[in-house]
Structures are given as C-alpha cells and as structure tokens.
Amino acid sequence: MSDAGIHLFIGFKGVGVAEELKALIKEYQPAGVVLFKRNIESGKQLEELVLSAQAEALETLHRPLLFAVDQEGGSVQRLAEHFTPIPSARAMAEQGEESVARWAALCAADLRKIGVQINFAPVLDVVADAGSGHFMGSRTFGSTPEQVSQLGSVWIKTLQASGVSATAKHFPGLGRATLDPHHFAPVIGEARKEDFELDLIPFRAAVGAGVHAVMTSHAVYRAVDPALPATFSNEICRTHLRERMGFEGVLFADDLDMAAICENYSPEDSARLGLGCSIDFFLLCQRSENIEPMYRAISDQLKADARLESFHRESVTRIERLRAFHGRGRLDAS
C-alpha cells in the first residue's frame, strides 16, 4: 500500500520524532508533515525535530518529507512565539505592497531556517465587510477581488522567490460563508454564478503568479455544485481550477478532520471523490487515529478503480515537480 501514503500530509502529537511521528512515518509513508504550536517548544528544538524527521524519512522511505505550516500572520501563525511575529493580512494590506513583500520575505527566511518548504498562505477569500465579525475578516488582504489579487500575488511571488512554496486558499473562496467549516458544514446557497466568478478572481491571479499550491474550501457552492463541497467537487476543482484556470500545481484538501468533512463523509468517500476531482494531498492534522482508515481507503480505491489509478499517476507527476523545486532538502547540503 506504499503508493497511498504519497497523498497524505499528517499532523502529530509531541515535540520529538520518537513520541509519535517516527511510527507514523514508518506505517503510513506520508508525503509530508504539518506543524502546529503543539509541536514547538523553541526554535532550536523545532530545527532539530525537522532534521531528525528528515533523517528518519530518508532511512525508512528513501525520500525526504515535505514540511508545511500555517504562517499567515495575525491570529493564524504557528511560529509566533519563537520566530518573527507577523501582522494579520488585513494589517499588512493597510500598509500597502511594500509591507506585504517585506513581511513575506521575513516569513520565508524563518521557514527556510527550520526546513519548512510550504506555507499554507495566503488567504485569498474576499470578505466584503471585514468589520462584520466574519470569521475570515482579519485573515484577508481586502474587501475587493482586485485588492486581494494584487496583494496576494505580491505575497506569493516574494515567498516563492525566497524558496518557500505558497498556498492560495480557500478555493474557490470562503468570503460568502457564514459558518466556519472547522465546526460546521457551510453552504453558500444564495450566491449567483456571477458572485462565484468574482470570488475566483484572486485565485486566477494566483495561478498567473505561478503559485505552487492551492487549498480547497469545504463549503458547498450550490450555484456551481449543489451537492458536493468544493473539496470533492469535480466541477469546481477539475473543471474550474485545472481546466479553465490552467492550474498545474498541487491541490490540497483542507483538513479532513474538520467537522464539515469527518461528520459527513467516510474515508472511502473522501478518497474516491478527492482523487477523482484531482486532489493531490489530503490533510489529516488533528486526530492521528484517522490516518490509518484514510491510508487504507486510498489504497483500496487505487486498486479497485483504473480511472483513479490514472489520476494517481497524474498526481504523482505534480508532486514530483514540487519536490524537484525543493530539491532533497537541507539534509543533503550538510
């Protein structure tokens, strides 16, 4: 079942490899690891953790891991206590493009220092009224598609020029959602197709800026797909993102441990629908017990469905392009 793990990005408990991560690497052979505050005691400890995990992966898997973190700034930055604190996207936007570029460069320097290759940022959701208390309000670069496009592209280009992959999220936009998918299954039912197209503008700009990764939203967009959340929607992910926008990078499904998915879809459904609509990486960040069922479900679906096996091969090509950008990591440079 070794091919299944290449589609997994996992979270873990503890601040060292031996506590849980070593066993997860050996058992499920993930493509990558997501870091959270629970994994961080200090800058030095985090550097040692990443190096130790990479050594374990090279010995066990004969390939390096990809490390990712949510380092947006403001309320969402896992490294804030031990590295450069970053202002929120909204605060950066108030200072203009130079501020966004400066903070993106500082962020990239911190991530490169500890060996993290992927930042789950920028947020490209458009929240028309940031003062309304919307759950995404301070995390966005502006209240118009044009402003979010402009500043999001600056963040992407600066981060990637510094050697860290950016991730445009949450495709195709959470600005019109009234519920947080961490806790609920949001449905965007009143928006028209014209509204949907407006919300795509920042993501189209991100693709034009060469963004390496996109992350899906777990919301249902009834104007486009009345049944499935964006994470599992062929119309949204394959037709709009891949075919119409021409996105050739890697596509992350937002955390499957969120209530919007784990309370409504089985691992088998998630694997079948996700692989079918061109998801490359499934995030499983909060509950380690969910990793094995998803790993097995991906493997079973690849064996049972020749169509999904073909999609898997296409996905591996995209994953290898990302890995090639980052080389074999800091370990080989020593």
SEPA-332078 format. One line per field, with one value per residue: chain; residue number from 1; residue in one letter; z, y, x of N, C-alpha, C in turn. Coordinates in steps of 0.02 Angstrom, whole numbers. Each point is the difference from the previous one (the first is absolute). Layout:
N
kette	[A	...]
nr	[NUM	...]
rest	[A	...]
n_up	[Z	...]
n_north	[Y	...]
n_east	[X	...]
ca_up	[Z	...]
ca_north	[Y	...]
ca_east	[X	...]
c_up	[Z	...]
c_north	[Y	...]
c_east	[X	...]
//
This chain:
334
kette	[A	A	A	A	A	A	A	A	A	A	A	A	A	A	A	A	A	A	A	A	A	A	A	A	A	A	A	A	A	A	A	A	A	A	A	A	A	A	A	A	A	A	A	A	A	A	A	A	A	A	A	A	A	A	A	A	A	A	A	A	A	A	A	A	A	A	A	A	A	A	A	A	A	A	A	A	A	A	A	A	A	A	A	A	A	A	A	A	A	A	A	A	A	A	A	A	A	A	A	A	A	A	A	A	A	A	A	A	A	A	A	A	A	A	A	A	A	A	A	A	A	A	A	A	A	A	A	A	A	A	A	A	A	A	A	A	A	A	A	A	A	A	A	A	A	A	A	A	A	A	A	A	A	A	A	A	A	A	A	A	A	A	A	A	A	A	A	A	A	A	A	A	A	A	A	A	A	A	A	A	A	A	A	A	A	A	A	A	A	A	A	A	A	A	A	A	A	A	A	A	A	A	A	A	A	A	A	A	A	A	A	A	A	A	A	A	A	A	A	A	A	A	A	A	A	A	A	A	A	A	A	A	A	A	A	A	A	A	A	A	A	A	A	A	A	A	A	A	A	A	A	A	A	A	A	A	A	A	A	A	A	A	A	A	A	A	A	A	A	A	A	A	A	A	A	A	A	A	A	A	A	A	A	A	A	A	A	A	A	A	A	A	A	A	A	A	A	A	A	A	A	A	A	A	A	A	A	A	A	A	A	A	A	A	A	A	A	A	A	A	A	A	A	A	A	A	A	A	A	A	A	A	A	A]
nr	[1	2	3	4	5	6	7	8	9	10	11	12	13	14	15	16	17	18	19	20	21	22	23	24	25	26	27	28	29	30	31	32	33	34	35	36	37	38	39	40	41	42	43	44	45	46	47	48	49	50	51	52	53	54	55	56	57	58	59	60	61	62	63	64	65	66	67	68	69	70	71	72	73	74	75	76	77	78	79	80	81	82	83	84	85	86	87	88	89	90	91	92	93	94	95	96	97	98	99	100	101	102	103	104	105	106	107	108	109	110	111	112	113	114	115	116	117	118	119	120	121	122	123	124	125	126	127	128	129	130	131	132	133	134	135	136	137	138	139	140	141	142	143	144	145	146	147	148	149	150	151	152	153	154	155	156	157	158	159	160	161	162	163	164	165	166	167	168	169	170	171	172	173	174	175	176	177	178	179	180	181	182	183	184	185	186	187	188	189	190	191	192	193	194	195	196	197	198	199	200	201	202	203	204	205	206	207	208	209	210	211	212	213	214	215	216	217	218	219	220	221	222	223	224	225	226	227	228	229	230	231	232	233	234	235	236	237	238	239	240	241	242	243	244	245	246	247	248	249	250	251	252	253	254	255	256	257	258	259	260	261	262	263	264	265	266	267	268	269	270	271	272	273	274	275	276	277	278	279	280	281	282	283	284	285	286	287	288	289	290	291	292	293	294	295	296	297	298	299	300	301	302	303	304	305	306	307	308	309	310	311	312	313	314	315	316	317	318	319	320	321	322	323	324	325	326	327	328	329	330	331	332	333	334]
rest	[M	S	D	A	G	I	H	L	F	I	G	F	K	G	V	G	V	A	E	E	L	K	A	L	I	K	E	Y	Q	P	A	G	V	V	L	F	K	R	N	I	E	S	G	K	Q	L	E	E	L	V	L	S	A	Q	A	E	A	L	E	T	L	H	R	P	L	L	F	A	V	D	Q	E	G	G	S	V	Q	R	L	A	E	H	F	T	P	I	P	S	A	R	A	M	A	E	Q	G	E	E	S	V	A	R	W	A	A	L	C	A	A	D	L	R	K	I	G	V	Q	I	N	F	A	P	V	L	D	V	V	A	D	A	G	S	G	H	F	M	G	S	R	T	F	G	S	T	P	E	Q	V	S	Q	L	G	S	V	W	I	K	T	L	Q	A	S	G	V	S	A	T	A	K	H	F	P	G	L	G	R	A	T	L	D	P	H	H	F	A	P	V	I	G	E	A	R	K	E	D	F	E	L	D	L	I	P	F	R	A	A	V	G	A	G	V	H	A	V	M	T	S	H	A	V	Y	R	A	V	D	P	A	L	P	A	T	F	S	N	E	I	C	R	T	H	L	R	E	R	M	G	F	E	G	V	L	F	A	D	D	L	D	M	A	A	I	C	E	N	Y	S	P	E	D	S	A	R	L	G	L	G	C	S	I	D	F	F	L	L	C	Q	R	S	E	N	I	E	P	M	Y	R	A	I	S	D	Q	L	K	A	D	A	R	L	E	S	F	H	R	E	S	V	T	R	I	E	R	L	R	A	F	H	G	R	G	R	L	D	A	S]
n_up	[0	-21	-58	46	34	-64	14	51	31	50	51	54	52	41	29	-5	-39	56	17	-62	-20	34	43	-3	0	45	34	-9	6	41	-42	50	37	38	12	66	36	-2	-59	26	23	-52	-23	48	45	-31	-4	61	14	-39	24	60	-13	-27	52	39	-34	-3	63	17	-28	13	33	-12	56	-14	26	33	-2	44	-41	10	66	46	-3	-61	49	-22	-32	16	45	-53	-44	-57	45	-34	-23	14	-44	40	53	-31	-18	62	2	-40	-65	16	39	-47	-45	42	18	-63	-12	53	-19	-64	24	40	-51	-40	51	7	-65	8	-45	38	-20	45	-45	-29	44	-48	56	-31	53	-25	60	5	8	-41	20	-66	3	-61	36	54	-26	-25	-62	-2	-20	-47	-53	-22	58	10	-64	5	62	-17	-59	34	44	-49	-39	54	24	-61	-10	61	-44	18	-6	-37	39	-56	48	8	-51	-31	66	61	-38	-37	30	33	-18	53	-54	45	4	-61	-36	-18	-14	-58	22	23	-1	-47	-60	-8	59	-20	-59	36	39	-64	-5	67	-8	-46	40	50	-40	-19	66	-22	36	47	46	0	46	4	-12	61	-23	0	-65	23	-13	24	62	-11	-13	-33	55	-2	59	-10	-21	-46	4	65	20	-35	-6	59	48	-15	-25	34	59	-18	60	2	53	65	9	54	26	20	62	-13	51	-43	40	-42	10	57	8	-62	1	-25	28	-12	23	53	4	-10	37	49	-5	-2	46	4	59	18	48	43	33	47	32	20	-36	34	37	-32	15	41	21	0	31	38	11	3	37	35	1	11	41	23	-13	-61	0	63	-20	-53	39	34	-59	-22	56	-7	-63	22	40	-50	-35	48	6	-66	9	48	-54	28	6	59	10	-66	26	50]
n_north	[-61	-6	-10	-27	-11	-3	-18	-17	51	-15	7	20	-41	48	5	-66	-26	-17	56	18	51	-27	-19	62	22	-45	12	67	5	51	41	19	49	11	56	-10	45	-53	10	60	-10	-2	52	-8	-11	51	35	-21	17	54	14	-14	34	46	-6	-1	51	28	-18	20	59	15	45	65	29	20	57	6	64	17	41	15	2	47	-20	-8	-16	-59	42	33	-48	-31	32	30	37	-26	61	12	-38	10	-10	-53	-16	20	-36	-39	0	55	13	-17	30	50	-5	-6	46	36	-12	10	51	12	-9	34	40	-15	12	51	-41	-9	58	-17	41	47	30	-26	-14	21	39	11	-24	20	55	-47	-15	1	-66	25	46	-13	-58	48	9	-11	49	4	-33	63	24	-49	8	67	3	-42	30	57	-22	-25	52	38	-35	-9	64	-7	-41	34	-57	40	10	7	32	-19	-32	30	2	20	53	-39	-41	-23	-61	-13	-24	33	34	24	-18	51	31	16	14	62	-14	46	-27	59	-12	-61	27	45	-49	-21	65	2	-54	32	53	-41	-30	60	6	-58	10	-27	26	-36	29	-54	22	-10	61	-2	3	9	59	-38	-23	-18	-49	11	-5	59	-23	-19	63	-43	29	4	-59	-45	14	30	-36	-64	-7	37	-10	-63	-13	-2	40	-4	-42	40	-56	50	10	-64	20	50	28	49	-33	-2	48	6	-16	-61	-33	-50	35	18	-61	-29	42	-1	-64	-9	48	-39	-19	34	43	-49	52	-29	52	-17	-51	-22	-15	58	-4	-51	18	62	-19	-40	52	40	-44	-10	66	7	-51	30	58	-25	31	-19	-60	15	22	-56	-28	33	-19	-59	12	24	-53	-37	39	-6	-65	2	43	-43	-34	-23	66	30	-59	4	59	-42]
n_east	[41	63	-33	-39	56	15	-63	39	-28	41	-41	32	4	21	59	-3	46	31	-32	-7	38	48	-47	-24	63	17	-55	-1	64	-14	-30	-40	24	-54	32	-10	-32	-41	30	-11	60	41	35	45	-48	-31	56	13	-63	3	59	-23	-55	39	41	-53	-25	60	4	-61	-10	64	-34	9	-18	-61	24	-58	-20	-48	30	-65	2	3	-63	28	42	21	41	-55	-2	25	-39	10	-31	-51	-12	-63	-30	-52	39	26	-62	-12	57	-36	17	34	-51	-45	38	5	-64	-17	46	-22	-62	17	34	-51	-42	39	6	-64	5	-43	-27	-55	-25	-46	23	-35	-39	-37	-30	-54	12	-60	-19	63	-37	-25	63	7	-6	-3	-34	37	-21	-39	22	-65	-40	48	-24	-3	-18	-43	-18	0	-25	-48	1	2	-45	-36	9	-9	-51	-24	11	-25	-29	-55	-33	-37	-53	-34	-33	-62	25	-52	10	19	11	-37	42	-52	20	36	33	38	-58	-10	-53	39	-56	28	-61	13	65	3	-4	-31	-29	-14	-14	-32	-22	-6	-13	2	-37	-36	3	-17	-43	-20	1	-24	-55	38	-42	-55	-38	-39	-60	-25	-11	-66	12	-61	24	50	-2	-62	42	57	37	30	19	-63	-2	-18	-60	11	23	-31	-66	-14	28	-7	-61	-44	26	6	-26	67	-10	18	-49	-5	-25	-38	17	7	38	-11	-45	12	57	33	-46	23	65	-6	51	-42	-51	37	25	-59	-35	45	19	-65	3	54	-24	54	-16	-10	-25	37	-24	-60	-19	53	-52	-6	65	-2	-62	27	54	-38	-40	52	33	-55	-10	65	-8	-55	30	1	-58	-10	19	-35	-51	11	9	-54	-29	26	-17	-58	-6	23	-41	-45	10	-2	-51	-16	17	55	-6	-2	-28	-15	-14	-10]
ca_up	[0	7	-41	32	45	-36	-1	68	43	65	62	51	68	28	-22	-24	-49	31	36	-43	-71	-28	-17	-54	-61	-19	-15	-51	-54	-26	-40	38	70	16	67	39	61	48	-17	3	65	-13	-67	-5	2	-63	-50	13	-17	-73	-23	22	-41	-67	3	6	-64	-49	17	-4	-63	-53	-29	53	12	-7	61	-12	60	-10	23	-35	37	41	44	-24	-11	49	24	26	64	-4	-60	-13	-2	-63	6	-40	-70	-3	23	-52	-58	15	-12	-72	-30	28	64	-14	-24	55	48	-34	-1	68	12	-37	32	59	-20	-29	54	34	-48	-22	-71	-24	45	-17	-7	30	-4	-55	8	-1	49	-20	58	51	67	17	44	-39	27	-41	-11	4	-35	-72	-21	-20	-7	-71	-35	-29	53	22	-54	-3	57	3	-49	29	51	-34	-38	47	38	-43	-20	58	6	37	-41	26	-9	-5	32	-1	-66	-42	39	58	22	4	48	66	49	-2	-13	55	46	-35	-72	-30	-66	-30	-40	-30	-49	-70	-36	-10	62	1	-45	33	52	-31	-28	33	-13	-69	4	32	-51	-44	36	6	66	-2	31	16	49	-10	52	12	-9	-60	-41	-36	-67	-44	14	54	46	30	19	-51	7	-36	-60	-64	-36	29	0	-64	-55	7	19	-44	-71	-20	25	-20	57	-7	63	44	30	66	34	69	50	1	69	13	5	-66	-38	39	24	-57	-52	23	-34	-68	-41	-6	-46	-68	-27	-2	-55	-62	-21	-9	62	5	70	51	66	59	44	71	32	-31	-12	-65	-54	-27	-45	-63	-37	-28	-50	-62	-31	-26	-58	-56	-25	-26	-53	-47	-13	55	-7	-51	32	48	-36	-15	63	18	-41	31	63	-15	-20	62	34	-38	16	65	3	50	66	34	23	-50	-8	55]
ca_north	[61	56	57	40	50	59	48	20	47	-18	31	-48	25	-2	48	-39	-53	-65	-2	-28	11	-55	-55	21	-2	-70	-36	29	26	60	47	58	10	67	20	41	27	-55	-32	50	25	52	-2	-52	-65	-12	-18	-68	-44	-7	-38	-70	-30	-10	-57	-60	-12	-23	-69	-44	9	16	65	49	24	70	28	57	34	58	60	55	62	15	-52	-66	-7	-51	12	68	8	-16	29	68	8	30	30	-31	21	64	52	9	33	71	31	-4	-54	-7	-35	-71	-30	-3	-52	-65	-18	-19	-64	-51	-10	-42	-68	-33	-14	-63	-54	-6	17	22	41	0	70	48	-4	41	10	70	15	67	44	-30	20	-33	-57	-61	-41	8	71	27	-44	14	59	56	-10	-5	-49	32	11	-66	-26	37	-12	-72	-16	24	-50	-63	8	11	-61	-52	23	-14	-73	-32	-5	32	-38	43	-33	-68	-2	60	60	-8	66	3	-50	26	-50	-22	-73	-37	-22	-11	-12	60	-2	65	-17	57	32	-16	-19	61	10	-52	21	55	-29	-36	46	-5	-65	4	40	-42	-47	40	16	-62	-31	-72	-42	28	-40	5	15	-54	24	-19	59	-28	29	-36	-72	2	-57	-16	56	13	-50	-61	17	-4	61	55	-12	-21	42	71	14	-32	9	69	44	-27	-12	-62	-14	-51	19	-27	2	25	-53	-45	-7	51	-27	2	-61	-63	-18	-10	-43	-55	1	-28	53	54	-22	-7	65	45	-20	9	70	22	15	-33	-12	2	18	-33	39	5	-64	-50	-62	3	-7	-69	-12	36	-34	-62	16	21	-59	-42	33	-4	-68	-19	44	17	72	34	-15	46	66	-5	9	71	34	-12	45	67	-3	-2	68	39	-25	21	70	4	-44	-53	29	22	-56	-18	55	-1]
ca_east	[-41	46	-19	-53	27	25	-55	-16	36	-26	21	21	5	67	50	57	-17	-13	-63	-52	12	40	-44	-45	40	12	-62	-44	43	-32	40	20	-19	-23	20	-45	30	12	63	54	22	50	26	51	-34	-36	50	22	-55	-4	59	-7	-53	27	46	-42	-33	49	18	-58	-37	48	-17	-13	-67	-17	-29	-44	-24	-43	35	-32	5	-59	-26	19	72	20	68	3	34	71	28	-23	-73	-22	-66	-53	-4	-36	46	50	-32	-7	66	14	38	67	-7	-14	61	49	-19	6	71	18	-33	36	65	-11	-19	59	47	-18	-10	-70	-2	-66	-40	-71	-19	-46	-73	-25	-72	-20	-52	-21	-3	44	-23	-63	12	8	54	60	10	68	47	0	37	-42	-72	-16	42	59	49	25	42	63	43	13	52	64	20	19	63	55	12	28	67	43	8	-54	-61	-61	-62	-58	-57	-29	-31	-2	-14	-43	-24	-73	-24	-17	20	70	1	30	-52	-64	4	-30	-32	-8	-58	-33	43	-11	61	40	37	51	53	36	42	56	50	66	31	25	61	51	25	41	62	39	-5	16	-52	-66	-36	-72	-49	-49	-68	-39	-17	-58	-7	45	-9	-50	4	64	44	52	54	-17	-39	34	-15	38	72	29	-23	17	70	49	-11	-12	53	64	44	37	35	-31	-63	-11	-64	6	2	-57	-24	-51	-67	-35	15	2	-67	-46	29	43	65	-7	-29	49	52	-27	-20	58	44	-36	-4	69	35	65	17	-52	24	-28	43	-18	-17	44	-37	-33	49	-1	-57	7	54	-27	-52	34	29	-54	-30	48	-1	-66	-26	53	-4	34	71	25	4	56	63	4	14	70	40	-3	36	72	21	8	59	59	12	31	59	-5	-3	60	40	51	48	48]
c_up	[0	-41	34	41	-34	-3	69	27	70	55	50	68	23	-30	-24	-46	35	30	-41	-73	-32	-22	-58	-67	-25	-24	-61	-55	-31	-44	44	70	10	73	32	63	50	-12	14	72	-7	-72	-11	0	-65	-56	8	-16	-75	-27	18	-42	-71	-2	3	-67	-52	14	-14	-69	-60	-39	58	7	-22	65	-17	66	-21	31	-40	30	41	44	-21	-18	55	31	40	62	-5	-61	-10	0	-62	11	-44	-72	-7	21	-51	-58	11	-13	-72	-21	31	67	-10	-22	56	49	-31	-2	68	18	-34	32	62	-19	-30	54	34	-48	-21	-71	-23	54	-25	3	-71	-4	-55	0	2	49	-11	58	57	70	23	49	-36	24	-41	-4	1	-41	-74	-14	-19	-9	-73	-32	-26	53	25	-53	0	57	9	-48	24	51	-34	-33	47	37	-44	-28	56	14	40	-43	36	-17	0	29	16	-63	4	38	56	23	8	49	67	56	-11	-10	52	43	-34	-73	-35	-69	-24	-52	-37	-55	-71	-32	-12	63	5	-44	29	52	-28	-22	36	-12	-71	-2	31	-49	-49	31	11	67	-5	24	9	52	-8	62	7	-8	-62	-35	-47	-70	-51	8	59	53	39	23	-51	2	-42	-66	-63	-39	24	-7	-69	-56	7	13	-50	-74	-20	23	-20	57	-5	64	41	35	67	17	70	48	0	70	19	-3	-67	-40	44	26	-57	-53	31	-33	-72	-47	-13	-50	-72	-31	-7	-57	-68	-24	1	63	0	72	44	67	54	59	75	34	-35	-17	-67	-58	-31	-43	-66	-44	-34	-54	-66	-36	-32	-63	-61	-30	-37	-62	-45	-16	54	-2	-52	29	50	-35	-20	62	20	-41	29	65	-11	-23	62	37	-36	15	65	7	51	71	31	19	-48	-8	54	-16]
c_north	[63	61	45	57	64	55	29	53	-8	47	-53	34	-5	51	-35	-55	-63	-5	-30	-1	-57	-58	17	0	-71	-34	26	38	65	41	56	2	73	15	46	25	-56	-36	44	22	59	-5	-56	-69	-15	-17	-72	-51	-12	-40	-74	-36	-13	-59	-65	-16	-26	-72	-48	1	10	62	48	14	73	24	62	29	55	60	59	68	12	-58	-70	1	-46	15	65	8	-7	30	69	4	39	31	-37	25	68	57	13	40	75	38	-5	-55	-10	-36	-74	-35	-8	-56	-69	-23	-22	-68	-56	-15	-45	-72	-37	-20	-67	-56	-12	25	32	41	-2	71	22	-20	47	6	74	10	73	49	-32	17	-36	-57	-65	-39	4	73	25	-40	15	66	58	-20	-2	-52	30	9	-66	-30	32	-19	-74	-21	23	-51	-63	7	9	-64	-51	20	-13	-75	-36	1	33	-45	48	-36	52	-4	-35	63	-12	65	5	-51	33	-48	-20	-76	-41	-32	-19	-16	60	-11	71	-6	58	34	-23	-22	60	14	-50	20	57	-27	-39	46	-4	-66	-3	40	-41	-50	38	19	-62	-35	-76	-43	40	-46	13	25	-61	23	-29	64	-20	28	-39	-75	-5	-54	-5	62	8	-51	-62	13	-2	65	58	-12	-16	49	72	11	-29	21	73	48	-25	-14	-70	-19	-52	29	-36	1	27	-58	-43	-13	54	-32	-3	-63	-62	-21	-16	-48	-53	7	-25	53	56	-18	-2	68	46	-17	13	71	34	26	-38	-20	7	17	-38	25	-9	-67	-56	-65	0	-12	-70	-13	36	-31	-63	14	23	-61	-44	30	-3	-70	-17	38	22	74	39	-14	45	70	2	11	73	40	-8	44	70	2	0	67	43	-21	22	72	6	-45	-55	28	14	-57	-16	54	-3	-46]
c_east	[43	-21	-51	28	22	-53	-16	48	-30	24	19	3	73	47	64	-23	-24	-70	-56	20	39	-44	-46	37	8	-64	-36	38	-27	47	26	-30	-20	18	-51	35	16	66	61	13	48	22	50	-31	-35	48	23	-54	-4	59	-5	-53	24	48	-39	-33	49	21	-57	-32	45	-20	-12	-75	-6	-31	-40	-23	-47	35	-26	20	-63	-19	20	74	28	67	7	42	75	35	-29	-77	-21	-69	-51	2	-34	46	55	-28	-6	65	22	48	69	-1	-12	64	52	-16	4	73	25	-28	39	68	-6	-15	60	50	-15	-16	-72	-5	-65	-34	-72	-27	21	-74	-23	-76	-15	-58	-20	-1	40	-22	-62	9	6	61	64	24	72	51	5	35	-46	-72	-22	44	65	54	30	46	69	47	15	55	69	26	26	68	59	18	37	69	50	5	-53	-63	-59	-60	-59	-61	-54	-43	-68	-21	-50	-32	-75	-29	-15	19	72	2	37	-55	-66	14	-32	-28	-8	-55	-30	41	-16	66	45	42	57	59	41	48	59	56	67	35	27	65	57	30	45	67	44	-4	9	-57	-64	-31	-75	-37	-46	-72	-32	-21	-57	-9	42	-6	-47	9	65	38	55	55	-12	-36	43	-9	44	75	29	-20	24	75	50	-9	-7	55	70	47	31	38	-37	-61	-8	-75	11	-12	-64	-27	-49	-69	-36	12	-7	-69	-48	26	45	69	-4	-29	50	54	-25	-15	61	47	-34	-2	68	33	66	16	-62	32	-37	41	-13	-10	39	-36	-36	48	-4	-61	6	54	-26	-52	32	28	-54	-30	46	1	-64	-20	58	1	37	75	33	7	58	67	9	19	73	47	0	39	75	26	11	63	64	18	39	62	-10	8	67	47	56	53	54	59]
//
